[in-house]
């Protein structure tokens, strides 16, 4: 079953949302490794090899959960940089955000996101989203 592991990078600056993701993983026994970056710059650094070192997020079976509203490098800027990087551009990204703006949704889909999900308000709904995403991506064939 080891080959079904998905290396999940959560790019999120809100500590409450990070805690909710971790709580949902624990509560529903989602065992995929979770890596957390506080903004897009950190996220890109965790995905790339640096100084002949392996990236912090293993290169196989990666999935990115991305917030849009972040300091330093927001989610759309992160997506643009990711899609321009030959080694990262095929990485699946799901936007998980509070932004219900049509322009954000359209721009995210133009940058080939796999999904755009509004963050649920309650923890239970948030946890249900994590469970559904986990089930879906576990079934997907990923490089």
Buried (B, 14 or more C-beta within 10 A) or exposed (E): EEEEBBBBBBBBBBEEBBEBBBBBBEEBEBEBEBBBBBBBBBBBEBBBEEEEEEBBBEBEBBBBBBBBBBEEBBBBBBBBBBBEEEEBEEBBBBBBBEBEEEEBBEBBEEBBBBBBBEBBEEBEEBBBBBBEBBEEBBEEEBE
